[in-house]
Amino acid sequence: MLLSFEESKIDSIVLHHIGNSINNEPLIHGHQLISYNDQTHNYLKAYFLSTFKPAAFFHLHDEENLTNNILFPVISAIFENPSELITQSKFIASHLYEQSNHPAIKGGDFFVTYIKNCTVDREIVDAIGLYKIETKDTYLTVEQIENDFSLCSFDGININRIDKGALIFNTSKEDGYILKVIDATNKGVHTNFWFDHFLQVKQIEDAYFQTGNVMQMTRDFIAQELPQNFKVEKADQIDMLNKSASYFNEQEQFDLSEYANMVMQQPDIIDQFNDFTTSYQRDKAISLEKNFEIDSSAVKKKKGVFKSVIKLDKNFHVYVHGDRNKIEQGTDEFGRKYYTLWYDQEN
């Protein structure tokens, strides 16, 4: 999906403060819209919108019924009547406070915004933004007093960084709307409350999703599953990873059969890969298509999973980027392992 915020306008903002409920920190509701001038609006627009890049998209979700998602009826009420932003945002803030029930979850300021004229795949829609600011930066300011200067410090929000955010676009309501989500501060399982407990979102299984998951699945198969069933050298594993990386970089359309033949090549390994594909989807509770358009942004983000390096004890790292036939492994008469490398020139 393509996003554009060129014509977008921050229409209204409500601010609440969310403490950590398990630590008995307070929840403080805001009761009126925040005022700001045109210059501040430009800063706010950049802050609230520029971090959301075209990548993974999500839906509000519930395993049984979408209406069970606490945010779904509240978000719907705001879209139906934007003047309800203050009232409905208090419900959202209270829900976030209830989910802030782990000692590792930081308190912070919570902005609820109504944004007009966002473009999602050429459709112009409004959006609701949810932003939790957990960290403040220290800034210095210089003031001139008569013929001298004074240096002061203050804590404020860094407008180049969002800690936690969600943009909910007023489209695909029947599927749980379309969302962009950010959590830049908490990576541990116990603090996945922003995605899983507060928002309750599920990633949309689009081209970005398909591309990223097939790349990850391939890496898991080659690095973990393959050595358990076949005698395979590390150089052969890397050769497969390089072939896979080349496929995603060079092709526009993914075809599972073509991909398996090009990367795995041997019939018995292809069969094992197809079996692994089935079990991977079952274990992850996802559905991967046999044919889809390759998403270049997903390829760029996931390219790190195809690491073409052989680590030899703590002495050497051998990076293999090309011809598998130019590297050979052996063992000498003393039992020492070695690699032989052939090359045309030294750079």
Disulfide bonds with the S-S distance in Angstrom:
none
